Amino acid sequence: MPTVSEMLRPYPIPPVAKTRQFFCDTVLSDPEAVLRQELETTCAPIRPGDRIAITCGSRGIDQYMPLLRTIVDFVKSRGGAPFLVPSMGSHGGATAEGQAEVLHRFGITEATVGAPVVSSMEVTQIGTTDRGLPVYIDKNACAADGIILFNRVKPHTSFRGKYESGLMKMLAIGLAKQKGAEMTHFLRYENMAANIAAVGAIGLAKLPILCGVATIENGYSHLAELHVLRREEILEKEPLLLQRAWEMMPRIALDTIDVLIVCEIGKEISGTGMDTNIVGRFHTRAASGGPETVKLGVLNVTERSEGNANGMGLADFMPRHMYDQVDLETCYVNTLTSTEPSSTRIPMILANDKEVFQACVKLCGQVNHDDIRMVIIRSTKYLDEVYLSPAAVKAAVMPIEVTEDFRPVPFDEDDNLTLFK
């Protein structure tokens, strides 16, 4: 019986060229000044001595620290006492220490931002939805005199609705910690849009929300727009921000991809490790779209994910060195909270990156090697520079620029990919 390596050896990998994709490149100039002005005119009054909770999520938001410092400084200028609340559902291993560490990995500490990180997994029930779901909120935020919601607005990877990733999700899932996130997910993703709206509405009605700070990023993951919404505006205006985020969202320039290689997945990139809207693979029936991807390989999990490889289940193949980075306990806590185990199923494990490529090539369904439309991306967060095979360049459905000559895919002495390093 042949070995796996022997079975894959006859399948050559198409050459690739570096290409540049073009997206919306609007960039907000002087965002800190814009945020200060917006807070001055929109944030509800803060009294001297008020303890103000500021939500902090686990995603890599552009200008995260400068914007956070600006919010902290604004609260202090009003005489308030700001503190940061890790608001990330079950991330960070669903522990107080783990969630504080997630922020620390972004460089967010009391020393760098000017406000203490108050991390706890304890929650307070503030109500019950009309479908019988208890509504939980971080106990420290509940005890605060005011709460400022802070999050990026973007399309969600697992469902479609009026509110997807944004302020309402931060309120209904992030600030709800593991216990509340589990409840909001409890009726599965087919009901997530309705649950977020119901839980968020109770939070807006019962909590001292001072305002919501929402960012939108352009196609290059840079800050394009910043909006501060009054509590009473969030329900009406956040859907409009979501529409703007859809308009700016990047994509891969093909409708059909035979082989897609994603060099790294991670929780700071997407809740599902990689943006399902970009790769065209979904772990729920509540979302769809993106390209048709025939075979998908993933190569690494980011250091910031601390072994949480949620999303690997969308892939067909992964290398042994990535599997060795995976912390299954952390993955499964995340999966049991979010209710969809398919995202942490383990793909076929191969010896190295090169074999992942070869397995994708073998099974992509193209008889003629020259017809293989192969795409290599660093991650779904960075799509300005991607590597395409000749057939993929020909199949592009939007303008691209080929910036280098075609060359063999480079691997090191261990047959692991050296692109993007």
C-alpha positions as CSV (number, residue, x, y, z in Angstrom):
1,M,0.0,0.0,0.0
2,P,1.5,3.4,-1.0
3,T,2.1,6.0,1.7
4,V,0.3,9.3,1.7
5,S,3.4,11.1,0.6
6,E,3.9,8.7,-2.3
7,M,0.2,9.2,-3.4
8,L,0.7,13.0,-3.4
9,R,4.1,13.2,-5.0
10,P,3.0,13.0,-8.6
11,Y,0.8,16.2,-8.3
12,P,2.8,19.3,-9.1
13,I,1.8,22.7,-7.6
14,P,1.0,25.4,-10.1
15,P,3.3,28.4,-10.2
16,V,2.0,31.7,-8.7
17,A,2.5,35.4,-9.2
18,K,1.9,38.1,-6.6
19,T,-1.1,40.2,-7.5
20,R,-2.7,43.3,-6.1
21,Q,-6.4,43.6,-5.6
22,F,-8.3,46.9,-5.4
23,F,-11.0,47.7,-2.9
24,C,-12.5,50.8,-1.2
25,D,-9.6,52.7,0.2
26,T,-11.4,55.4,2.2
27,V,-9.4,56.2,5.3
28,L,-10.6,58.4,8.2
29,S,-8.1,61.1,8.9
30,D,-7.3,62.0,12.5
31,P,-9.8,59.5,14.0
32,E,-8.9,60.4,17.6
33,A,-10.0,64.0,16.9
34,V,-13.2,62.8,15.2
35,L,-14.0,60.5,18.1
36,R,-13.4,63.2,20.7
37,Q,-15.8,65.5,18.9
38,E,-18.4,62.8,18.4
39,L,-18.2,61.9,22.1
40,E,-18.5,65.6,23.1
41,T,-21.7,66.0,21.2
42,T,-23.3,62.6,21.5
43,C,-22.3,60.8,24.8
44,A,-24.9,61.0,27.6
45,P,-23.8,63.1,30.6
46,I,-21.2,61.7,33.0
47,R,-21.1,62.9,36.6
48,P,-18.0,63.3,38.6
49,G,-17.1,60.1,40.3
50,D,-19.2,57.9,38.0
51,R,-17.7,54.5,37.2
52,I,-17.9,53.9,33.5
53,A,-17.4,50.5,31.9
54,I,-16.0,50.4,28.4
55,T,-16.4,47.2,26.4
56,C,-13.3,45.6,24.8
57,G,-13.7,42.7,22.3
58,S,-11.3,40.1,21.0
59,R,-11.1,41.2,17.4
60,G,-8.2,43.1,15.9
61,I,-9.9,46.4,15.3
62,D,-7.8,49.0,13.4
63,Q,-6.7,51.9,15.7
64,Y,-7.9,49.8,18.7
65,M,-5.5,51.3,21.3
66,P,-5.7,55.0,20.2
67,L,-9.5,54.9,20.0
68,L,-9.7,53.2,23.4
69,R,-7.3,55.8,25.0
70,T,-9.5,58.5,23.5
71,I,-12.6,57.1,25.1
72,V,-10.8,56.7,28.4
73,D,-9.5,60.3,28.3
74,F,-13.0,61.6,27.5
75,V,-14.5,59.8,30.5
76,K,-11.7,61.2,32.7
77,S,-12.3,64.7,31.3
78,R,-15.8,64.5,32.6
79,G,-14.7,63.4,36.1
80,G,-15.6,59.8,35.5
81,A,-13.6,56.7,36.5
82,P,-13.3,54.5,33.4
83,F,-12.6,50.8,33.5
84,L,-12.2,48.2,30.7
85,V,-14.4,45.1,30.6
86,P,-13.3,42.2,28.4
87,S,-16.4,41.6,26.4
88,M,-15.8,38.5,24.3
89,G,-18.3,35.8,25.3
90,S,-16.3,32.5,25.7
91,H,-13.0,33.7,24.2
92,G,-9.8,33.5,26.2
93,G,-10.7,30.0,27.4
94,A,-13.8,31.5,29.1
95,T,-11.7,32.5,32.1
96,A,-11.2,36.0,33.6
97,E,-7.5,35.6,33.4
98,G,-7.7,34.4,29.8
99,Q,-9.8,37.3,28.7
100,A,-7.5,39.8,30.3
101,E,-4.6,38.1,28.5
102,V,-6.4,38.5,25.1
103,L,-6.4,42.3,25.6
104,H,-2.8,42.2,26.8
105,R,-1.8,40.6,23.5
106,F,-3.3,43.6,21.8
107,G,-1.1,45.8,24.1
108,I,-4.2,46.9,26.1
109,T,-3.3,47.3,29.8
110,E,-3.9,49.9,32.4
111,A,-0.4,51.2,31.7
112,T,-1.0,51.7,28.0
113,V,-4.6,52.8,28.0
114,G,-5.0,54.6,31.3
115,A,-7.8,52.5,32.8
116,P,-7.8,49.2,34.7
117,V,-8.9,46.0,33.1
118,V,-11.7,44.5,35.3
119,S,-12.1,41.0,34.1
120,S,-14.7,38.5,35.5
121,M,-16.8,35.7,34.2
122,E,-19.6,36.4,36.7
123,V,-22.8,37.8,35.4
124,T,-26.1,39.3,36.5
125,Q,-29.4,38.4,35.0
126,I,-31.3,41.5,33.9
127,G,-34.3,40.0,32.1
128,T,-35.8,37.3,30.0
129,T,-36.6,37.4,26.3
130,D,-40.1,36.6,25.0
131,R,-38.7,33.2,23.9
132,G,-37.7,32.4,27.5
133,L,-34.0,33.0,27.2
134,P,-32.4,34.6,30.3
135,V,-30.4,37.8,29.6
136,Y,-27.0,38.0,31.4
137,I,-24.6,40.8,31.6
138,D,-21.1,41.1,33.1
139,K,-21.6,41.8,36.8
140,N,-19.1,44.7,36.9
141,A,-20.7,46.4,33.9
142,C,-24.1,46.0,35.6
143,A,-22.8,47.7,38.7
144,A,-21.3,50.6,36.7
145,D,-22.9,54.0,36.6
146,G,-22.6,54.0,32.8
147,I,-21.5,51.8,29.9
148,I,-19.9,52.8,26.6
149,L,-20.2,50.1,23.9
150,F,-17.2,49.9,21.5
151,N,-17.0,47.6,18.6
152,R,-16.4,47.3,14.8
153,V,-19.5,46.8,12.6
154,K,-19.1,44.1,9.9
155,P,-21.0,41.2,8.3
156,H,-21.1,38.1,10.5
157,T,-19.6,34.9,9.4
158,S,-22.4,32.6,10.6
159,F,-25.8,34.3,10.1
160,R,-27.7,37.1,8.3
161,G,-29.8,39.7,10.1
162,K,-30.6,43.3,10.8
163,Y,-27.8,43.3,13.4
164,E,-24.7,41.2,12.8
165,S,-21.2,42.0,14.2
166,G,-21.4,45.3,16.0
167,L,-22.8,47.1,19.0
168,M,-25.9,44.9,19.5
169,K,-23.8,41.8,19.3
170,M,-21.3,43.3,21.7
171,L,-24.2,43.9,24.1
172,A,-25.9,40.5,23.6
173,I,-22.9,38.2,23.4
174,G,-19.6,39.9,24.2
175,L,-20.7,41.7,27.4
176,A,-22.9,38.7,28.3
177,K,-19.7,36.6,28.9
178,Q,-19.7,32.8,28.4
179,K,-23.0,32.2,30.2
180,G,-25.0,34.9,28.4
181,A,-23.3,34.1,25.0
182,E,-24.4,30.5,25.4
183,M,-28.0,31.6,26.0
184,T,-28.0,33.9,23.0
185,H,-26.6,31.0,20.8
186,F,-28.9,28.4,22.5
187,L,-31.5,28.3,19.7
188,R,-28.8,27.9,17.1
189,Y,-27.6,30.2,14.4
190,E,-30.9,30.1,12.5
191,N,-32.4,32.2,15.3
192,M,-29.3,34.3,16.1
193,A,-30.4,37.4,14.4
194,A,-33.7,37.4,16.3
195,N,-32.0,36.5,19.6
196,I,-29.4,39.3,19.3
197,A,-32.2,41.8,18.6
198,A,-34.2,40.6,21.6
199,V,-31.3,40.4,24.1
200,G,-29.8,43.7,22.9
201,A,-33.1,45.5,23.2
202,I,-33.5,44.4,26.8
203,G,-29.9,45.5,27.5
204,L,-30.6,48.9,25.9
205,A,-33.7,49.3,28.0
206,K,-32.3,48.2,31.3
207,L,-28.6,49.2,31.3
208,P,-27.1,52.7,31.6
209,I,-25.8,52.8,28.1
210,L,-24.2,56.2,27.5
211,C,-23.4,55.7,23.8
212,G,-22.1,53.2,21.3
213,V,-18.8,53.8,19.4
214,A,-18.9,51.9,16.1
215,T,-16.1,51.6,13.5
216,I,-16.2,50.5,9.9
217,E,-13.1,49.3,8.1
218,N,-12.3,49.6,4.4
219,G,-11.3,46.8,2.1
220,Y,-7.7,47.0,3.4
221,S,-8.7,46.6,7.1
222,H,-8.1,50.3,7.8
223,L,-10.4,52.6,9.7
224,A,-12.8,54.2,7.2
225,E,-15.7,55.5,9.3
226,L,-16.4,56.2,12.9
227,H,-19.8,56.8,14.4
228,V,-21.0,57.5,18.0
229,L,-24.6,56.6,18.5
230,R,-26.9,57.6,21.3
231,R,-28.5,54.7,23.1
232,E,-31.9,55.5,21.5
233,E,-30.3,55.6,18.0
234,I,-28.6,52.2,18.1
235,L,-31.6,50.0,17.1
236,E,-32.4,52.3,14.1
237,K,-28.9,53.3,12.9
238,E,-26.7,50.2,13.3
239,P,-28.4,48.4,10.3
240,L,-27.3,51.4,8.2
241,L,-23.8,51.0,9.4
242,L,-23.9,47.3,8.5
243,Q,-25.0,48.1,5.0
244,R,-21.9,50.5,4.7
245,A,-19.7,47.7,6.0
246,W,-21.0,45.3,3.3
247,E,-20.3,47.9,0.6
248,M,-16.7,48.3,1.7
249,M,-16.0,44.6,2.3
250,P,-13.1,43.0,0.3
251,R,-13.3,39.7,-1.6
252,I,-11.1,37.4,-3.6
253,A,-11.3,38.2,-7.3
254,L,-12.7,34.9,-8.5
255,D,-16.1,33.3,-8.4
256,T,-14.8,29.8,-8.5
257,I,-11.5,28.7,-6.8
258,D,-10.2,25.2,-7.3
259,V,-7.5,25.5,-4.6
260,L,-7.5,28.0,-1.8
261,I,-4.7,28.1,0.7
262,V,-5.2,30.3,3.9
263,C,-1.9,30.8,5.6
264,E,-3.3,31.6,9.0
265,I,-6.6,31.6,10.9
266,G,-7.2,33.1,14.3
267,K,-9.8,34.5,16.6
268,E,-8.5,38.1,16.2
269,I,-9.1,37.7,12.5
270,S,-12.6,36.3,12.6
271,G,-14.9,34.6,15.1
272,T,-14.6,31.6,12.8
273,G,-10.9,31.9,12.4
274,M,-11.3,33.0,8.8
275,D,-14.1,35.1,7.3
276,T,-16.6,32.6,5.8
277,N,-17.9,35.4,3.5
278,I,-14.4,35.5,1.9
279,V,-13.7,31.8,1.5
280,G,-17.2,30.7,0.6
281,R,-17.4,28.0,3.3
282,F,-19.9,28.1,6.0
283,H,-20.5,26.1,9.2
284,T,-24.1,27.0,9.5
285,R,-27.2,27.1,7.3
286,A,-28.0,30.6,8.4
287,A,-25.4,32.2,6.1
288,S,-24.2,31.8,2.5
289,G,-22.3,33.6,-0.3
290,G,-18.8,34.2,-1.4
291,P,-16.9,32.2,-4.0
292,E,-17.3,28.5,-4.8
293,T,-14.2,27.0,-3.2
294,V,-13.5,23.4,-4.3
295,K,-10.7,22.5,-1.9
296,L,-9.4,24.5,1.0
297,G,-6.2,24.2,3.0
298,V,-5.2,26.0,6.2
299,L,-1.6,26.2,7.4
300,N,-1.3,28.0,10.8
301,V,-3.3,29.3,13.8
302,T,-2.2,32.7,15.0
303,E,-0.3,33.1,18.3
304,R,-3.0,35.4,19.7
305,S,-5.5,32.7,19.3
306,E,-3.7,30.6,22.0
307,G,-4.6,27.4,20.3
308,N,-8.2,28.3,19.5
309,A,-8.4,27.0,15.9
310,N,-12.2,27.5,15.6
311,G,-12.8,27.5,11.8
312,M,-10.4,24.7,11.0
313,G,-13.4,22.5,10.4
314,L,-14.2,24.5,7.3
315,A,-10.9,23.3,5.7
316,D,-10.2,20.0,4.0
317,F,-6.5,19.7,5.0
318,M,-4.0,21.1,7.5
319,P,-0.3,20.3,8.3
320,R,0.9,18.5,11.3
321,H,2.6,21.6,12.7
322,M,-0.7,23.4,12.8
323,Y,-2.4,20.5,14.5
324,D,0.3,20.6,17.2
325,Q,-0.6,24.2,17.9
326,V,-4.3,23.4,18.5
327,D,-5.7,23.5,22.1
328,L,-8.8,21.3,21.7
329,E,-10.2,22.2,25.2
330,T,-10.2,25.9,24.2
331,C,-11.7,25.1,20.8
332,Y,-14.5,23.0,22.4
333,V,-15.5,25.6,25.0
334,N,-15.9,28.1,22.2
335,T,-17.8,25.5,20.1
336,L,-20.1,24.4,22.9
337,T,-20.9,28.0,23.6
338,S,-21.6,28.9,20.0
339,T,-23.5,25.6,19.3
340,E,-21.9,24.6,16.0
341,P,-19.4,21.7,16.4
342,S,-18.6,21.6,12.6
343,S,-16.3,24.6,12.9
344,T,-13.8,22.7,15.2
345,R,-13.8,19.3,13.4
346,I,-10.3,18.3,12.5
347,P,-9.4,18.3,8.8
348,M,-7.1,15.6,7.2
349,I,-3.7,16.1,8.8
350,L,-0.7,16.0,6.4
351,A,3.0,16.0,7.0
352,N,3.7,19.6,5.9
353,D,2.4,22.6,4.0
354,K,3.6,21.2,0.6
355,E,1.5,18.1,1.1
356,V,-1.6,20.3,1.9
357,F,-1.1,22.0,-1.5
358,Q,-0.6,18.7,-3.3
359,A,-3.7,17.2,-1.7
360,C,-5.8,20.2,-2.7
361,V,-4.4,19.9,-6.2
362,K,-5.1,16.2,-6.4
363,L,-8.7,16.5,-5.3
364,C,-9.8,19.8,-7.0
365,G,-11.3,18.1,-10.0
366,Q,-9.2,19.6,-12.7
367,V,-7.7,17.1,-15.2
368,N,-5.5,19.7,-16.9
369,H,-2.9,21.0,-14.5
370,D,-2.8,24.4,-16.3
371,D,-6.5,24.9,-15.6
372,I,-6.1,24.9,-11.8
373,R,-7.3,28.2,-10.3
374,M,-5.2,28.4,-7.2
375,V,-5.2,31.3,-4.7
376,I,-2.9,31.8,-1.7
377,I,-3.8,34.4,0.9
378,R,-2.1,35.4,4.2
379,S,-5.5,35.5,6.0
380,T,-9.0,36.7,5.2
381,K,-8.2,40.0,6.9
382,Y,-5.4,40.9,4.4
383,L,-6.5,40.6,0.8
384,D,-4.7,43.4,-0.9
385,E,-1.8,41.1,-2.0
386,V,-2.7,37.6,-3.0
387,Y,-0.9,34.9,-5.0
388,L,-2.6,33.5,-8.0
389,S,-1.9,30.7,-10.5
390,P,-2.0,31.6,-14.3
391,A,-5.5,30.1,-14.6
392,A,-6.7,32.1,-11.6
393,V,-5.4,35.3,-13.1
394,K,-7.3,34.6,-16.3
395,A,-10.5,33.9,-14.3
396,A,-10.4,37.1,-12.2
397,V,-13.8,38.9,-12.3
398,M,-12.6,42.2,-11.0
399,P,-9.5,44.3,-11.8
400,I,-6.2,43.0,-10.5
401,E,-2.6,43.9,-11.1
402,V,0.1,41.3,-11.5
403,T,3.1,42.7,-9.7
404,E,5.7,39.9,-10.1
405,D,6.5,37.2,-12.6
406,F,5.1,33.7,-12.1
407,R,7.4,31.4,-10.0
408,P,7.2,28.1,-8.2
409,V,5.6,28.2,-4.7
410,P,8.5,28.6,-2.3
411,F,8.9,26.1,0.6
412,D,11.7,25.8,3.2
413,E,13.8,22.7,4.0
414,D,10.8,21.2,5.9
415,D,8.5,21.8,3.0
416,N,6.6,24.6,4.8
417,L,5.5,27.7,2.9
418,T,7.7,30.8,3.1
419,L,5.4,33.3,1.5
420,F,4.2,36.2,3.8
421,K,7.1,35.6,6.2
